[in-house]
Amino acid sequence: MASAHLDSILQKAVSGKRLSRDDGLSLLRSSDLLSLGKAAHAVKLQKTGQQVFFNVNCHINLTNICVSRCKFCAFSCGKEDARAYTMTVEDVMERARAALPTGITEFHIVSGLHPDLPFSYYADIIKTLKTAFRDIHIQAFTAVEIKYFADISGLPVEEVLVQLKSAGLGSMPGGGAEVLSTRIRDELCPKKASADEWLKVMKCAHRIGLKSNATMLYGHIDTAEERIDHLLKLRDLQDETGGFQSFIPLPFHPANTELSYMQKPRAYEELKLYAVSRLMLDNFTHIKAFWIMVGLPVAQLALKFGVDDLDGTVAEEKITHAAGAQTATAIAKDDLMRMIRESGNIPVERDTLYKVLKVYNESDSKQPSTTSRQ
């Protein structure tokens, strides 16, 4: 049974009242995981009922060469590294064509901050993909990448976004936020966009009609206070723009990074972050569990801790696996649907902008699979 203080906070959240910073800290410091989960699930049911969303998407990572070289990143490398690669436009098209048989509705594109590629390279890739695959949504480039494109091109951030949108960019992922703390960014990623710059890019994107996601990479040197402050900054911007579609807590994977001595967050901490995020972010409709980061068992459990979205089929993720992830690099649509049904929920296939493509009733589980594992 929750303590009287915790119970009052949870009742406040479930009744639709906004939680304070102190409330959030009390939630994070609580060890009553089940009470947190029960309240978060109740709020989730108020927002999306028994529906759990997913999409069929394809991840494309254009290059792992990056000038930022963040301490928490195992994916990036220098130009001379044996692992270094950069995709040509034709490489990207080949990857895209290979994913078509899975029924994808989204290309998800993120990249390193390459020291030599011009902004036109990125714009050309978006335009070429959109010309060839007009009906497939392109979600591409984090706020950090957009700020970098502005730096290397000399264009204002808004002009970069306008040109990419004109080329076919449909929305933005939420990466690069890490933790929106000056202390953390100075220590772990001083060469990339600051917390304020990340927020300003997102504000600009929302203003010109581009929706985005939001993330938090936690479990390294971050404190409880910094996690809650991160959520509050996102909540404040969402109040202003309404442009965030979902929030995705991302547990730090330390293998092969400069912080490899650290321990990856365990399931208990991961589930607590989902629940606290759902309770604090009252103006976010969707909380997503990126199964690549937490694994399928935890992602399935998270559906009882405030989560209503499992991302997508992915086909094929590289960044987290460079940091030692042992999960699959892709999943079949039927497997995602089975996970959702087993948790007592209804699978709903969506597009990137959360337009419902199909609600899968129980009878649909007897139909032949339309996707295959990559």
C-alpha positions as a printed NumPy array, in Angstrom:
array([[  0.   ,   0.   ,   0.   ],
       [  1.314,   3.43 ,  -0.918],
       [  2.257,   5.852,   1.837],
       [ -0.204,   8.67 ,   2.51 ],
       [  2.131,  11.197,   0.847],
       [  2.697,   9.063,  -2.242],
       [ -0.979,   8.183,  -2.451],
       [ -1.961,  11.866,  -2.459],
       [  0.414,  12.557,  -5.36 ],
       [ -0.875,   9.587,  -7.342],
       [ -4.498,  10.563,  -6.754],
       [ -3.63 ,  14.067,  -7.908],
       [ -2.188,  12.721, -11.17 ],
       [ -5.038,  10.283, -11.83 ],
       [ -7.59 ,  13.056, -11.261],
       [ -5.908,  15.128, -13.972],
       [ -4.153,  17.667, -11.787],
       [ -0.655,  18.796, -12.771],
       [  2.23 ,  17.474, -10.662],
       [  4.934,  19.783,  -9.307],
       [  8.694,  19.361,  -9.357],
       [  8.586,  18.168,  -5.738],
       [  5.856,  15.686,  -6.648],
       [  8.037,  14.298,  -9.413],
       [ 11.024,  13.927,  -7.12 ],
       [  8.863,  12.066,  -4.599],
       [  7.761,   9.678,  -7.347],
       [ 11.317,   9.021,  -8.525],
       [ 12.505,   8.41 ,  -4.97 ],
       [  9.676,   6.046,  -4.132],
       [ 10.335,   2.305,  -4.036],
       [  6.62 ,   1.492,  -4.437],
       [  6.866,   0.488,  -8.064],
       [  3.485,  -1.232,  -8.216],
       [  1.596,   1.815,  -6.944],
       [  3.409,   4.011,  -9.493],
       [  2.549,   1.559, -12.239],
       [ -1.103,   1.304, -11.24 ],
       [ -1.533,   5.084, -11.331],
       [  0.397,   5.467, -14.593],
       [ -1.685,   2.74 , -16.215],
       [ -4.875,   4.456, -15.051],
       [ -3.743,   7.7  , -16.709],
       [ -2.801,   5.8  , -19.855],
       [ -6.286,   4.269, -20.008],
       [ -7.807,   7.739, -19.764],
       [ -5.797,   8.861, -22.783],
       [ -5.766,   5.9  , -25.178],
       [ -7.855,   3.161, -23.568],
       [ -6.77 ,  -0.419, -24.244],
       [ -5.132,   0.532, -27.521],
       [ -1.369,   0.07 , -27.937],
       [  0.233,   1.56 , -31.021],
       [  3.015,   0.459, -33.36 ],
       [  4.159,   1.145, -36.888],
       [  6.098,  -0.631, -39.613],
       [  9.261,   1.35 , -40.128],
       [ 12.789,   1.165, -41.45 ],
       [ 15.776,   2.784, -39.729],
       [ 18.522,   4.222, -41.93 ],
       [ 21.729,   5.538, -40.314],
       [ 23.556,   7.509, -43.005],
       [ 27.014,   7.625, -41.415],
       [ 28.777,   6.818, -38.17 ],
       [ 31.475,   9.46 , -38.713],
       [ 30.855,  12.229, -36.207],
       [ 32.669,  15.303, -34.918],
       [ 30.822,  15.272, -31.605],
       [ 32.183,  11.971, -30.207],
       [ 29.957,  12.02 , -27.12 ],
       [ 31.226,   9.984, -24.177],
       [ 28.036,   7.917, -24.064],
       [ 28.086,   6.956, -27.765],
       [ 29.492,   3.684, -29.107],
       [ 28.233,   4.222, -32.644],
       [ 30.3  ,   7.216, -33.753],
       [ 33.893,   7.156, -34.94 ],
       [ 36.478,   9.217, -36.803],
       [ 37.054,   9.191, -40.564],
       [ 40.124,   6.976, -40.287],
       [ 38.466,   4.338, -38.13 ],
       [ 38.095,   0.896, -39.722],
       [ 34.414,   0.952, -38.783],
       [ 33.718,   4.242, -40.569],
       [ 31.084,   4.298, -43.299],
       [ 29.038,   6.836, -45.214],
       [ 26.07 ,   5.887, -47.364],
       [ 25.669,   7.267, -50.858],
       [ 22.257,   8.268, -52.151],
       [ 22.142,   4.971, -54.045],
       [ 23.034,   3.053, -50.859],
       [ 20.084,   4.706, -49.156],
       [ 17.772,   3.864, -52.048],
       [ 18.911,   0.243, -52.033],
       [ 18.232,   0.025, -48.286],
       [ 14.822,   1.595, -48.77 ],
       [ 13.852,  -0.712, -51.612],
       [ 14.87 ,  -3.745, -49.571],
       [ 12.453,  -2.721, -46.807],
       [  9.418,  -2.261, -49.053],
       [  8.159,  -5.874, -48.865],
       [  7.591,  -5.459, -45.106],
       [  4.885,  -2.875, -45.776],
       [  6.748,   0.039, -44.208],
       [  5.027,   3.376, -43.736],
       [  8.052,   5.26 , -42.354],
       [ 11.723,   5.861, -43.063],
       [ 13.442,   6.819, -39.804],
       [ 16.758,   8.545, -40.562],
       [ 19.391,   9.732, -38.081],
       [ 23.096,  10.147, -38.553],
       [ 26.442,  11.273, -37.208],
       [ 27.672,  14.857, -37.554],
       [ 29.987,  14.287, -40.515],
       [ 32.827,  16.832, -40.811],
       [ 32.802,  17.033, -44.622],
       [ 29.32 ,  16.344, -45.978],
       [ 27.435,  19.481, -47.065],
       [ 23.859,  20.227, -46.074],
       [ 22.837,  19.522, -49.674],
       [ 23.735,  15.826, -49.172],
       [ 21.038,  15.457, -46.517],
       [ 18.454,  17.482, -48.438],
       [ 19.124,  15.435, -51.598],
       [ 18.56 ,  12.168, -49.729],
       [ 15.212,  13.356, -48.412],
       [ 14.141,  14.623, -51.834],
       [ 15.264,  11.432, -53.626],
       [ 13.462,   9.175, -51.146],
       [ 10.272,  11.222, -51.252],
       [ 10.259,  11.349, -55.034],
       [ 10.624,   7.583, -55.294],
       [  8.392,   6.628, -52.353],
       [  5.796,   9.378, -52.192],
       [  3.459,   7.581, -49.797],
       [  6.114,   6.713, -47.189],
       [  6.562,   9.225, -44.374],
       [ 10.085,  10.459, -43.676],
       [ 10.96 ,  11.085, -40.036],
       [ 14.522,  12.33 , -40.015],
       [ 17.261,  14.297, -38.268],
       [ 17.4  ,  15.112, -34.599],
       [ 17.435,  18.678, -33.305],
       [ 21.199,  18.25 , -32.831],
       [ 21.608,  17.421, -36.516],
       [ 19.432,  20.357, -37.576],
       [ 21.565,  22.742, -35.495],
       [ 24.696,  21.235, -37.106],
       [ 23.224,  21.656, -40.608],
       [ 22.637,  25.321, -39.787],
       [ 26.232,  25.67 , -38.6  ],
       [ 27.827,  24.075, -41.687],
       [ 25.534,  25.809, -44.189],
       [ 25.415,  29.255, -42.624],
       [ 21.617,  29.153, -42.853],
       [ 19.255,  29.978, -39.991],
       [ 17.718,  26.941, -38.292],
       [ 14.288,  27.834, -39.632],
       [ 15.554,  27.961, -43.22 ],
       [ 17.203,  24.54 , -42.804],
       [ 13.902,  23.129, -41.581],
       [ 11.916,  24.838, -44.335],
       [ 14.21 ,  23.444, -47.037],
       [ 14.044,  19.921, -45.59 ],
       [ 10.272,  20.112, -45.251],
       [ 10.041,  21.259, -48.873],
       [ 12.222,  18.291, -49.882],
       [  9.869,  15.848, -48.158],
       [ 10.685,  15.774, -44.449],
       [  7.495,  14.884, -42.608],
       [  8.488,  14.948, -38.929],
       [ 11.485,  14.715, -36.589],
       [ 12.651,  12.063, -34.118],
       [ 13.326,  13.05 , -30.524],
       [ 16.968,  12.071, -30.237],
       [ 19.851,  14.269, -29.171],
       [ 18.019,  15.549, -26.093],
       [ 20.057,  13.241, -23.819],
       [ 19.359,  15.073, -20.535],
       [ 18.563,  18.76 , -20.922],
       [ 21.161,  19.83 , -18.371],
       [ 24.121,  22.149, -18.95 ],
       [ 26.191,  20.238, -16.392],
       [ 25.652,  16.91 , -18.114],
       [ 26.183,  18.213, -21.636],
       [ 29.387,  20.024, -20.645],
       [ 30.695,  16.764, -19.24 ],
       [ 29.448,  14.205, -21.767],
       [ 28.714,  15.946, -25.064],
       [ 30.191,  19.469, -25.152],
       [ 30.544,  19.566, -28.959],
       [ 26.865,  19.156, -29.769],
       [ 23.84 ,  21.441, -29.453],
       [ 23.196,  22.736, -25.949],
       [ 19.999,  22.046, -24.025],
       [ 18.62 ,  25.463, -24.937],
       [ 19.552,  24.999, -28.594],
       [ 17.797,  21.603, -28.688],
       [ 14.625,  23.158, -27.296],
       [ 14.839,  26.13 , -29.693],
       [ 15.151,  23.827, -32.729],
       [ 12.12 ,  21.852, -31.605],
       [ 10.15 ,  25.03 , -30.987],
       [ 11.012,  26.241, -34.481],
       [ 10.096,  22.88 , -36.05 ],
       [  6.734,  22.863, -34.303],
       [  6.095,  26.442, -35.37 ],
       [  6.445,  25.574, -39.063],
       [  4.226,  22.523, -38.758],
       [  6.7  ,  19.689, -38.174],
       [  5.705,  17.32 , -35.375],
       [  8.434,  15.576, -33.375],
       [  9.069,  13.11 , -30.607],
       [ 11.051,  13.781, -27.438],
       [ 13.499,  11.542, -25.585],
       [ 15.648,  11.345, -22.475],
       [ 18.831,   9.267, -22.292],
       [ 19.115,   8.41 , -18.592],
       [ 21.179,   6.205, -16.315],
       [ 24.688,   7.682, -16.64 ],
       [ 25.722,  10.692, -14.517],
       [ 22.232,  12.18 , -14.31 ],
       [ 20.495,  12.877, -10.992],
       [ 16.841,  12.586,  -9.999],
       [ 16.6  ,  16.361, -10.045],
       [ 17.983,  16.553, -13.582],
       [ 15.563,  13.909, -14.814],
       [ 12.55 ,  15.758, -13.425],
       [ 13.819,  19.105, -14.727],
       [ 14.168,  17.504, -18.163],
       [ 10.536,  16.383, -18.062],
       [  9.411,  19.828, -16.927],
       [ 11.235,  21.528, -19.816],
       [  9.503,  19.217, -22.272],
       [  6.15 ,  19.78 , -20.586],
       [  6.603,  23.549, -20.757],
       [  7.434,  23.469, -24.474],
       [  4.504,  21.155, -25.138],
       [  2.225,  23.662, -23.398],
       [  3.541,  26.296, -25.793],
       [  3.584,  24.405, -29.103],
       [  1.706,  21.129, -28.788],
       [  4.205,  19.713, -31.272],
       [  5.494,  16.659, -29.4  ],
       [  3.799,  13.401, -30.348],
       [  5.403,  11.01 , -27.879],
       [  8.001,  10.798, -25.138],
       [ 10.557,   7.993, -25.161],
       [ 12.744,   7.294, -22.101],
       [ 15.985,   5.662, -23.294],
       [ 18.167,   3.735, -20.812],
       [ 21.889,   4.275, -21.305],
       [ 23.858,   1.315, -22.719],
       [ 27.472,   1.668, -21.531],
       [ 29.28 ,  -1.094, -23.464],
       [ 31.962,   0.167, -25.868],
       [ 31.58 ,   3.77 , -24.683],
       [ 33.872,   5.945, -22.564],
       [ 31.508,   5.158, -19.68 ],
       [ 31.785,   1.394, -20.056],
       [ 32.481,   1.003, -16.327],
       [ 28.868,   1.948, -15.589],
       [ 25.896,  -0.387, -15.184],
       [ 22.945,  -0.233, -17.564],
       [ 19.698,   0.665, -15.771],
       [ 17.842,  -2.435, -14.645],
       [ 14.217,  -3.29 , -15.35 ],
       [ 13.011,  -1.8  , -12.046],
       [ 14.444,   1.609, -12.919],
       [ 13.217,   1.412, -16.506],
       [  9.643,   0.661, -15.462],
       [  9.726,   3.436, -12.866],
       [ 10.835,   5.961, -15.507],
       [  7.956,   4.987, -17.766],
       [  5.468,   5.431, -14.937],
       [  6.895,   8.744, -13.727],
       [  7.036,  10.077, -17.288],
       [  3.382,   9.254, -17.843],
       [  2.381,  10.94 , -14.567],
       [  4.488,  14.071, -15.061],
       [  3.855,  14.632, -18.776],
       [  0.135,  15.261, -18.544],
       [  0.113,  17.028, -21.929],
       [  1.718,  14.114, -23.849],
       [ -0.727,  11.612, -25.304],
       [  1.831,   8.897, -25.993],
       [  4.636,   7.342, -23.94 ],
       [  6.753,   4.971, -26.01 ],
       [  8.864,   1.969, -25.023],
       [ 11.576,   1.565, -27.645],
       [ 11.899,  -2.212, -27.381],
       [ 15.357,  -2.124, -28.959],
       [ 16.653,  -0.284, -25.872],
       [ 14.896,  -2.196, -23.092],
       [ 14.277,  -5.598, -24.615],
       [ 10.956,  -7.223, -25.473],
       [ 10.093,  -8.537, -21.958],
       [ 10.491,  -5.118, -20.296],
       [  8.715,  -3.386, -23.17 ],
       [  5.771,  -5.728, -22.714],
       [  5.675,  -5.099, -18.953],
       [  5.871,  -1.374, -19.62 ],
       [  2.371,  -1.592, -21.112],
       [  1.178,  -1.79 , -17.489],
       [  3.325,   1.195, -16.445],
       [  1.901,   3.959, -18.591],
       [  3.271,   3.008, -22.019],
       [  0.917,   2.925, -25.007],
       [  3.374,   2.615, -27.925],
       [  6.057,   0.058, -28.822],
       [  7.609,   1.995, -31.735],
       [  7.882,  -0.267, -34.762],
       [  9.427,  -3.146, -36.624],
       [ 12.661,  -1.087, -37.041],
       [ 14.518,  -3.203, -39.631],
       [ 17.456,  -2.525, -38.738],
       [ 18.835,  -0.6  , -35.757],
       [ 22.586,   0.074, -35.407],
       [ 23.204,   2.754, -32.775],
       [ 22.108,   0.916, -29.629],
       [ 23.62 ,  -2.342, -30.837],
       [ 26.991,  -0.637, -31.158],
       [ 26.694,  -0.063, -27.406],
       [ 26.197,  -3.743, -26.679],
       [ 22.441,  -4.218, -26.987],
       [ 21.571,  -7.91 , -27.175],
       [ 18.09 ,  -7.407, -28.598],
       [ 17.14 ,  -8.261, -32.175],
       [ 17.737,  -5.59 , -34.798],
       [ 14.19 ,  -5.995, -36.142],
       [ 10.898,  -7.638, -35.241],
       [  8.021,  -9.005, -37.291],
       [  4.707,  -7.177, -37.074],
       [  2.948, -10.324, -35.879],
       [  5.374, -10.614, -32.955],
       [  4.653,  -7.045, -31.869],
       [  0.933,  -7.707, -32.091],
       [  1.275, -10.883, -30.033],
       [  3.12 ,  -8.989, -27.296],
       [  0.349,  -6.418, -27.174],
       [ -2.441,  -9.001, -27.051],
       [ -0.726, -11.006, -24.311],
       [ -0.765,  -7.892, -22.117],
       [ -4.541,  -7.579, -22.523],
       [ -4.393,  -4.719, -25.003],
       [ -5.531,  -4.064, -28.561],
       [ -2.862,  -3.721, -31.279],
       [ -3.282,  -0.607, -33.401],
       [ -1.103,  -0.009, -36.444],
       [ -0.507,   3.712, -36.929],
       [  1.391,   5.932, -39.26 ],
       [  4.103,   8.282, -38.014],
       [  1.608,  11.05 , -37.223],
       [ -0.62 ,   8.666, -35.256],
       [ -3.284,   8.27 , -37.901],
       [ -4.84 ,   4.869, -37.234],
       [ -4.22 ,   2.515, -40.162],
       [ -5.818,  -0.581, -38.662],
       [ -7.199,  -1.765, -35.35 ],
       [ -6.418,  -5.472, -35.033],
       [ -9.279,  -7.398, -33.489],
       [ -8.835, -10.886, -32.09 ],
       [ -9.937, -12.455, -35.377],
       [ -7.009, -10.805, -37.134],
       [ -4.568, -12.949, -35.138],
       [ -5.654, -15.952, -37.215],
       [ -4.728, -14.305, -40.491],
       [ -1.424, -15.127, -42.235],
       [  1.506, -12.875, -41.447],
       [  2.068,  -9.99 , -43.869],
       [  5.587,  -9.241, -42.647],
       [  8.738, -11.211, -42.104],
       [ 11.682, -10.812, -39.839],
       [ 14.598,  -8.913, -41.382]])
